[in-house]
Amino acid sequence: MKSKSIIVLGAGISGLATAALLAKAGNQVTVIEGSSWIGGKSKRIIVDGQRMDTGPALVTFPGVWQEFIRRYDLLGNQDKKAIEIAPITFEPLAEVGEYFYKGDKCLLPVEQGNKWHEPWARFEKIHGKLDQEITTLLTNTSMSPKAVPAVSKLVSNYGIRLTTKSYLDGLKWLPEGLKEVISIHTLNAGVAPESTLALFATMPAVMASQKVLVPVGGVNEIPLTLEKLARHAGVEIVMGEKAIAISKNKVKTESREYQAEIIISSLDAKVTDRLLGKSTNESGRKMSCSGVAIYAVLDQDLPAGTKTHSVIMPDDPGALHKALGDKKVPKESMVFVNYYQAGHIYPNSKSTVAVLITAPADGKHYGIDSEFAKAELERVSKVMGLPKNIKEYFSSFEVLDPEYFSGWGATGGALYGEARKIWQSGPLHTPKHSSIVRPWLWRVGASTHPGGGIPAVLGGSLIATEKLLRRLGV
């Protein structure tokens, strides 16, 4: 294979993973990042001297990470294994989280003695062992011979019930409350259960049976590890250079022009389109959800027994999905509460909490005392049974809102971009990794199908890179 010059736009998880693999295969790769930090949406912030990571909070389907490491080690110079270059340790959590819904609460996996334990055990028996099939789909093209048996096994579960909602509605033995707990996970893609593939119903069971992981040091350790692997493979990473235009074999930044035979964008799809000079009018288009994310340092620990991850659900999830689709503030939202005591996962001397409130993609600013945030903090405190408002535990905090997230390029700060039709999601995502019109341009990460968490982002990079290396003759 003749070495190619390649530019990758964005030093997030997908951009760094793609760059690392391509450079390990012998190509000359430059990553151009507009911001001052590594990780993209997986950003590390310091609040009152304490480390906190924004973006994804958990690692699921660890087989995807293992497959990335396997492929990295097999490519090019094999002088050192990835684990020697950039060791990273993952810690399993005891549960996916504690879920609160209409006065009921349960862990995932649902504990013995809970009224939902038996139906959950039945559900988990059906879905909990499908991790390998999903991992195969996440790391291989849909046309790959490896994917055929995985697809067949998954489809045999769902039959003609293609959406999360239709599939769960067909399970008459599953209690309504437990259905809502399972289906609320579709907001990991930013949209309602009727607009997501039935595959999302399987994921909570796999997460519960397989356990979720957190890198020791925080989730931002993943892009930092990818950075080390990329640099070891010879990747040049240029920080603080914001791209302003893309054309064939050229990337123009605010200060200079770069040339390469192949350009790969991991930037938001609409940002990529704007850099290409394409019209990106999104008025009237349905967007995925945004969020009001409060990252706080505590002056007092939360009550004993508070889980690392709690999910406070609305009494009417359907009303929440409708409000988000209409870009209106919901009466009640879904809220994640991620609580880390001092010294757990992060090398912090104080405990921290992230309160992540699902919000409409309206591009607005929401402070901690805004009507919406204030009401949700009060509701969270009451539902979790805290002796006082959770806000009163905060000694200092930082808030990220739809106005902040809109800076990434998606209209209104939609965390997962435009809400695509169900046949344009998953392996059939739009836009594609590459096109006949621009064979020199490739897309990965948020530039193809944002959302789905670290496995989908990393898996998408594996698939796109495999396609490109095959085209280059590797």
C-alpha positions as CSV (number, residue, x, y, z in Angstrom):
1,M,0.0,0.0,0.0
2,K,1.2,3.5,-0.9
3,S,1.0,5.8,2.1
4,K,-1.7,8.4,1.9
5,S,-1.8,11.8,3.4
6,I,-4.9,12.1,5.5
7,I,-6.5,14.9,7.5
8,V,-9.0,14.1,10.3
9,L,-11.1,16.9,11.6
10,G,-11.9,16.7,15.3
11,A,-9.9,15.2,18.2
12,G,-12.9,13.5,19.8
13,I,-13.3,9.8,20.4
14,S,-14.2,9.0,16.8
15,G,-11.6,11.3,15.2
16,L,-8.7,10.0,17.4
17,A,-9.7,6.3,17.0
18,T,-9.8,6.7,13.2
19,A,-6.6,8.6,13.1
20,A,-4.8,6.0,15.3
21,L,-5.8,3.1,13.1
22,L,-5.0,4.8,9.8
23,A,-1.6,5.9,11.0
24,K,-0.8,2.5,12.4
25,A,-1.6,1.1,8.9
26,G,1.2,3.4,7.5
27,N,-0.5,6.5,6.5
28,Q,0.5,10.1,7.2
29,V,-2.2,11.5,9.4
30,T,-2.9,14.9,10.8
31,V,-5.7,15.6,13.3
32,I,-7.0,19.2,13.3
33,E,-8.9,20.2,16.4
34,G,-10.6,23.6,16.8
35,S,-10.7,23.7,20.6
36,S,-8.0,23.6,23.3
37,W,-8.8,20.1,24.7
38,I,-8.8,16.5,23.7
39,G,-12.1,14.6,23.7
40,G,-14.6,16.8,21.8
41,K,-18.0,16.3,23.6
42,S,-16.1,14.2,26.2
43,K,-14.6,17.2,27.9
44,R,-12.8,17.4,31.2
45,I,-13.7,20.4,33.4
46,I,-12.3,21.5,36.8
47,V,-14.8,22.8,39.4
48,D,-13.4,24.0,42.6
49,G,-10.2,22.0,42.0
50,Q,-12.2,18.8,41.4
51,R,-12.1,16.8,38.2
52,M,-15.4,16.1,36.3
53,D,-16.0,14.8,32.8
54,T,-18.9,16.0,30.6
55,G,-20.4,13.9,27.8
56,P,-20.8,10.1,28.1
57,A,-20.9,8.9,31.7
58,L,-20.6,5.1,31.2
59,V,-19.0,2.5,29.0
60,T,-21.2,-0.2,27.7
61,F,-20.5,-3.1,25.3
62,P,-16.8,-3.3,26.3
63,G,-16.3,-5.8,23.4
64,V,-16.2,-2.7,21.1
65,W,-13.2,-1.2,22.9
66,Q,-11.5,-4.6,22.9
67,E,-12.1,-5.0,19.2
68,F,-10.5,-1.5,18.6
69,I,-7.4,-2.6,20.6
70,R,-7.2,-5.9,18.7
71,R,-7.3,-4.2,15.3
72,Y,-4.8,-1.5,16.4
73,D,-2.4,-4.1,17.6
74,L,-2.7,-6.1,14.3
75,L,-1.9,-3.1,12.0
76,G,1.5,-2.0,10.9
77,N,4.5,-1.8,13.3
78,Q,3.8,-4.2,16.2
79,D,6.7,-3.2,18.4
80,K,4.5,-2.6,21.4
81,K,1.0,-3.6,22.3
82,A,-1.6,-0.9,22.9
83,I,-1.8,-1.8,26.6
84,E,1.9,-1.1,27.0
85,I,1.6,2.3,25.1
86,A,-1.5,3.6,26.9
87,P,-2.8,1.4,29.8
88,I,-6.3,2.1,30.9
89,T,-8.3,0.4,33.6
90,F,-12.1,0.0,33.7
91,E,-14.1,-0.4,36.9
92,P,-17.4,-2.3,36.8
93,L,-20.3,-0.7,38.7
94,A,-22.6,-2.8,40.9
95,E,-25.7,-1.8,38.9
96,V,-26.7,0.2,35.8
97,G,-28.5,2.6,38.1
98,E,-31.5,3.1,40.4
99,Y,-34.7,4.1,38.6
100,F,-37.5,6.1,40.1
101,Y,-40.9,6.0,38.4
102,K,-44.4,7.0,39.8
103,G,-43.5,6.1,43.4
104,D,-41.8,2.9,42.4
105,K,-38.1,2.3,42.3
106,C,-35.8,-0.5,41.2
107,L,-32.2,-1.2,40.3
108,L,-31.1,-2.7,37.0
109,P,-30.7,-5.6,37.3
110,V,-34.0,-5.6,39.3
111,E,-33.2,-7.0,42.7
112,Q,-34.9,-9.9,44.4
113,G,-37.9,-8.9,46.5
114,N,-38.8,-6.1,44.1
115,K,-42.3,-6.6,42.5
116,W,-40.7,-6.4,39.0
117,H,-37.9,-9.0,39.7
118,E,-39.6,-12.0,38.1
119,P,-40.7,-10.3,34.8
120,W,-37.3,-8.6,34.6
121,A,-35.5,-12.0,35.1
122,R,-37.6,-13.4,32.2
123,F,-36.8,-10.3,30.0
124,E,-33.1,-10.5,30.9
125,K,-33.0,-14.2,30.0
126,I,-34.2,-13.4,26.5
127,H,-32.0,-10.3,25.9
128,G,-29.2,-10.3,28.4
129,K,-26.9,-12.6,26.4
130,L,-27.1,-10.8,23.1
131,D,-24.0,-8.6,23.8
132,Q,-21.9,-10.5,21.3
133,E,-24.5,-10.1,18.5
134,I,-24.8,-6.3,19.2
135,T,-21.0,-5.9,19.4
136,T,-20.7,-7.7,16.1
137,L,-23.2,-5.2,14.5
138,L,-21.5,-2.3,16.1
139,T,-18.1,-3.2,14.7
140,N,-18.8,-4.7,11.2
141,T,-20.6,-3.5,8.1
142,S,-24.2,-4.7,7.7
143,M,-23.1,-6.5,4.6
144,S,-20.3,-8.4,6.3
145,P,-20.6,-12.2,6.6
146,K,-19.9,-11.8,10.3
147,A,-23.1,-9.7,10.7
148,V,-25.5,-12.1,9.0
149,P,-25.9,-14.6,11.9
150,A,-26.0,-11.7,14.4
151,V,-28.8,-9.9,12.5
152,S,-30.7,-13.2,12.2
153,K,-30.6,-13.9,15.9
154,L,-31.7,-10.4,16.8
155,V,-34.5,-10.3,14.2
156,S,-35.8,-13.6,15.5
157,N,-36.4,-11.9,18.8
158,Y,-38.3,-8.9,17.4
159,G,-40.2,-10.4,14.5
160,I,-42.2,-7.7,12.7
161,R,-42.2,-5.4,15.8
162,L,-39.4,-3.1,14.6
163,T,-39.6,-0.2,17.1
164,T,-38.8,-0.2,20.8
165,K,-42.4,0.7,21.6
166,S,-44.1,-1.8,19.4
167,Y,-41.8,-4.6,20.6
168,L,-42.3,-3.9,24.3
169,D,-46.1,-3.3,23.8
170,G,-46.2,-6.9,22.4
171,L,-44.8,-8.3,25.7
172,K,-48.1,-8.6,27.6
173,W,-46.4,-10.2,30.6
174,L,-44.2,-7.2,31.1
175,P,-45.6,-4.7,33.7
176,E,-46.2,-1.2,32.3
177,G,-43.9,0.5,34.8
178,L,-41.0,-1.8,33.9
179,K,-41.7,-1.2,30.2
180,E,-41.2,2.5,30.8
181,V,-38.0,1.9,32.7
182,I,-36.7,-0.1,29.8
183,S,-37.9,2.2,27.0
184,I,-36.6,5.4,28.6
185,H,-33.2,4.3,27.4
186,T,-34.1,5.4,23.9
187,L,-33.3,8.9,25.0
188,N,-29.7,7.7,24.7
189,A,-30.4,8.4,21.1
190,G,-32.4,11.5,21.9
191,V,-35.7,10.4,20.6
192,A,-38.9,8.6,21.6
193,P,-39.4,4.7,21.7
194,E,-41.7,4.8,18.7
195,S,-38.9,6.3,16.6
196,T,-36.0,3.9,17.6
197,L,-35.2,0.4,16.5
198,A,-36.3,-2.5,18.8
199,L,-32.6,-3.1,19.4
200,F,-32.8,-0.4,22.1
201,A,-35.1,-2.6,24.1
202,T,-32.4,-5.2,24.3
203,M,-29.6,-2.8,25.5
204,P,-30.7,-2.3,29.1
205,A,-30.8,-6.1,29.7
206,V,-27.3,-6.5,28.2
207,M,-26.0,-3.6,30.3
208,A,-27.5,-5.1,33.4
209,S,-26.2,-8.6,32.8
210,Q,-22.8,-7.6,31.5
211,K,-22.4,-4.6,33.9
212,V,-21.5,-1.1,32.9
213,L,-18.0,0.2,33.3
214,V,-16.3,3.5,34.1
215,P,-12.6,4.2,33.3
216,V,-10.6,4.8,36.5
217,G,-9.9,8.5,36.4
218,G,-13.1,9.3,34.5
219,V,-14.5,8.8,31.0
220,N,-12.2,11.4,29.5
221,E,-9.4,8.8,30.0
222,I,-10.7,7.1,26.8
223,P,-9.9,10.0,24.4
224,L,-6.7,10.6,26.3
225,T,-5.7,7.0,25.8
226,L,-6.7,7.2,22.1
227,E,-4.5,10.3,21.8
228,K,-1.5,8.4,23.2
229,L,-2.1,5.5,20.7
230,A,-2.5,8.0,17.8
231,R,0.7,9.8,18.6
232,H,2.6,6.5,19.0
233,A,1.5,5.6,15.5
234,G,2.8,8.9,14.2
235,V,-0.3,11.1,14.1
236,E,0.3,14.8,14.3
237,I,-2.4,16.6,16.4
238,V,-2.9,20.3,15.8
239,M,-4.9,22.0,18.6
240,G,-6.7,25.4,18.4
241,E,-7.1,25.4,14.6
242,K,-10.7,25.8,13.7
243,A,-11.6,24.6,10.2
244,I,-13.6,27.2,8.2
245,A,-13.8,25.4,4.8
246,I,-13.3,22.0,3.2
247,S,-12.8,21.3,-0.5
248,K,-11.1,18.6,-2.5
249,N,-7.7,17.8,-0.9
250,K,-7.9,21.0,1.2
251,V,-8.8,22.1,4.6
252,K,-8.7,25.8,5.4
253,T,-8.5,26.9,9.0
254,E,-8.5,30.4,10.4
255,S,-4.7,30.7,10.1
256,R,-3.6,28.4,7.3
257,E,-4.4,25.9,4.6
258,Y,-3.7,22.1,4.8
259,Q,-3.5,19.7,1.9
260,A,-4.2,16.0,1.9
261,E,-5.4,13.2,-0.4
262,I,-8.2,12.2,2.0
263,I,-10.2,14.3,4.4
264,I,-12.2,12.7,7.3
265,S,-14.7,14.7,9.3
266,S,-15.8,13.6,12.8
267,L,-17.6,17.0,13.3
268,D,-21.3,17.3,13.5
269,A,-23.0,16.5,10.2
270,K,-24.4,20.0,9.7
271,V,-21.0,21.5,10.6
272,T,-19.4,19.3,7.9
273,D,-22.0,20.4,5.4
274,R,-21.4,24.1,6.1
275,L,-17.7,23.6,5.7
276,L,-18.4,22.1,2.3
277,G,-20.4,25.2,1.4
278,K,-23.8,23.3,1.4
279,S,-27.0,24.9,2.6
280,T,-28.0,23.6,6.0
281,N,-31.4,25.2,6.6
282,E,-32.9,23.1,9.5
283,S,-36.0,25.2,10.3
284,G,-39.0,23.0,11.0
285,R,-36.9,19.8,11.2
286,K,-37.4,17.6,14.2
287,M,-34.3,17.5,16.4
288,S,-33.2,15.1,19.2
289,C,-33.1,16.3,22.8
290,S,-30.7,18.7,24.5
291,G,-29.9,19.0,28.1
292,V,-29.3,21.2,31.1
293,A,-26.2,19.7,32.8
294,I,-25.2,20.8,36.3
295,Y,-21.7,19.7,37.4
296,A,-21.4,20.4,41.1
297,V,-18.8,19.9,43.9
298,L,-20.5,19.0,47.3
299,D,-19.8,20.4,50.7
300,Q,-21.6,17.4,52.2
301,D,-22.1,13.9,50.9
302,L,-25.5,12.7,49.7
303,P,-27.3,10.3,52.1
304,A,-25.8,6.9,52.6
305,G,-27.1,4.4,50.1
306,T,-27.3,6.9,47.2
307,K,-26.3,5.0,44.1
308,T,-23.6,6.1,41.7
309,H,-26.2,6.6,39.0
310,S,-29.9,7.4,39.6
311,V,-32.5,8.0,36.9
312,I,-35.5,10.1,37.9
313,M,-38.3,9.5,35.3
314,P,-41.3,11.6,34.5
315,D,-44.8,10.3,35.5
316,D,-45.8,10.6,31.9
317,P,-42.9,9.7,29.5
318,G,-45.1,10.1,26.5
319,A,-45.7,13.8,27.4
320,L,-42.0,14.3,27.8
321,H,-41.3,12.8,24.3
322,K,-44.0,15.0,22.8
323,A,-42.7,18.2,24.5
324,L,-39.1,17.4,23.3
325,G,-40.4,16.8,19.8
326,D,-42.2,20.2,19.9
327,K,-39.2,21.9,21.4
328,K,-41.1,22.8,24.5
329,V,-40.1,22.7,28.1
330,P,-41.7,19.5,29.6
331,K,-43.8,19.5,32.7
332,E,-41.5,16.8,34.0
333,S,-38.3,15.7,32.5
334,M,-36.0,12.7,32.8
335,V,-33.0,13.4,35.0
336,F,-29.7,11.5,35.5
337,V,-27.9,12.0,38.8
338,N,-24.3,10.8,38.6
339,Y,-22.8,10.8,42.1
340,Y,-19.1,10.1,42.9
341,Q,-17.8,10.1,46.4
342,A,-14.4,11.5,47.1
343,G,-11.7,9.1,45.7
344,H,-14.2,6.9,43.8
345,I,-13.2,6.8,40.1
346,Y,-11.9,10.3,40.1
347,P,-8.8,11.4,42.2
348,N,-10.9,14.0,43.9
349,S,-10.7,15.1,47.6
350,K,-14.4,16.1,47.5
351,S,-17.5,14.3,46.4
352,T,-19.2,15.5,43.1
353,V,-22.5,15.1,41.4
354,A,-23.7,15.7,37.9
355,V,-27.4,16.4,37.5
356,L,-28.3,16.0,33.8
357,I,-31.8,17.3,32.9
358,T,-33.2,16.3,29.6
359,A,-34.2,19.5,27.8
360,P,-35.7,20.6,24.5
361,A,-33.3,21.6,21.7
362,D,-34.4,25.2,21.9
363,G,-30.9,26.8,22.0
364,K,-31.8,28.8,25.2
365,H,-29.8,29.6,28.3
366,Y,-30.9,27.9,31.5
367,G,-29.3,28.9,34.8
368,I,-29.6,26.9,38.0
369,D,-32.3,29.2,39.1
370,S,-34.2,29.2,35.9
371,E,-37.8,28.0,36.3
372,F,-37.2,24.7,34.5
373,A,-34.0,23.8,36.3
374,K,-35.3,24.9,39.7
375,A,-38.5,22.8,39.3
376,E,-36.5,19.7,38.3
377,L,-34.0,20.0,41.1
378,E,-36.9,20.2,43.6
379,R,-38.6,17.2,42.0
380,V,-35.4,15.2,42.0
381,S,-34.8,15.9,45.7
382,K,-38.3,14.9,46.6
383,V,-38.3,11.7,44.5
384,M,-34.9,10.6,45.8
385,G,-36.0,11.2,49.3
386,L,-33.3,13.7,50.1
387,P,-33.6,15.6,53.4
388,K,-33.1,18.9,51.6
389,N,-32.9,20.3,48.1
390,I,-30.0,18.7,46.3
391,K,-28.9,22.3,45.3
392,E,-28.2,22.9,49.0
393,Y,-25.4,20.3,48.9
394,F,-23.5,22.3,46.2
395,S,-20.5,24.3,47.2
396,S,-19.7,25.3,43.6
397,F,-21.0,24.3,40.2
398,E,-20.9,24.8,36.4
399,V,-24.0,24.6,34.1
400,L,-24.0,23.6,30.5
401,D,-27.3,24.2,28.6
402,P,-28.8,24.1,25.1
403,E,-27.2,27.4,24.3
404,Y,-23.8,25.9,25.1
405,F,-24.4,22.7,23.2
406,S,-25.6,24.6,20.1
407,G,-22.0,25.7,19.8
408,W,-21.2,22.2,18.6
409,G,-23.3,22.8,15.5
410,A,-26.6,21.0,15.9
411,T,-29.6,23.3,15.8
412,G,-30.8,24.3,19.3
413,G,-28.1,22.2,20.9
414,A,-29.6,18.9,20.0
415,L,-27.2,16.4,21.5
416,Y,-27.8,13.8,18.8
417,G,-28.4,16.0,15.8
418,E,-31.5,15.7,13.7
419,A,-34.1,13.1,14.7
420,R,-33.9,10.8,11.7
421,K,-36.6,8.4,10.4
422,I,-36.2,4.9,11.8
423,W,-35.0,3.6,8.4
424,Q,-32.2,6.2,8.4
425,S,-30.8,5.0,11.8
426,G,-28.5,2.2,12.9
427,P,-26.7,0.5,10.0
428,L,-28.8,2.4,7.5
429,H,-27.7,5.8,8.9
430,T,-27.7,9.0,6.8
431,P,-25.3,10.4,5.8
432,K,-23.0,7.5,4.8
433,H,-19.4,7.1,5.7
434,S,-18.5,8.0,2.1
435,S,-20.1,9.0,-1.2
436,I,-19.5,8.6,-4.9
437,V,-19.8,12.4,-5.3
438,R,-16.9,13.1,-3.0
439,P,-14.7,10.0,-2.8
440,W,-12.0,12.0,-1.1
441,L,-14.3,12.8,1.9
442,W,-15.1,10.4,4.7
443,R,-17.3,10.8,7.7
444,V,-17.1,9.3,11.2
445,G,-18.7,9.9,14.6
446,A,-21.1,12.8,14.9
447,S,-20.7,13.4,11.2
448,T,-22.6,10.2,10.4
449,H,-25.0,9.2,13.2
450,P,-24.5,10.9,16.5
451,G,-25.8,9.3,19.7
452,G,-25.8,5.8,21.0
453,G,-22.8,6.3,23.4
454,I,-19.2,5.4,23.2
455,P,-19.8,1.9,21.6
456,A,-21.7,3.4,18.6
457,V,-19.1,6.2,18.1
458,L,-16.1,3.9,18.4
459,G,-17.8,1.1,16.4
460,G,-18.6,3.5,13.6
461,S,-15.0,4.5,13.4
462,L,-14.0,0.8,13.2
463,I,-16.4,0.2,10.3
464,A,-15.5,3.4,8.4
465,T,-11.8,2.7,8.8
466,E,-12.1,-0.9,7.7
467,K,-13.9,0.3,4.5
468,L,-11.3,3.0,3.8
469,L,-8.3,0.6,4.4
470,R,-9.9,-1.9,2.1
471,R,-10.2,0.8,-0.6
472,L,-6.6,1.7,-0.1
473,G,-5.6,-2.0,-0.5
474,V,-4.9,-3.1,3.1
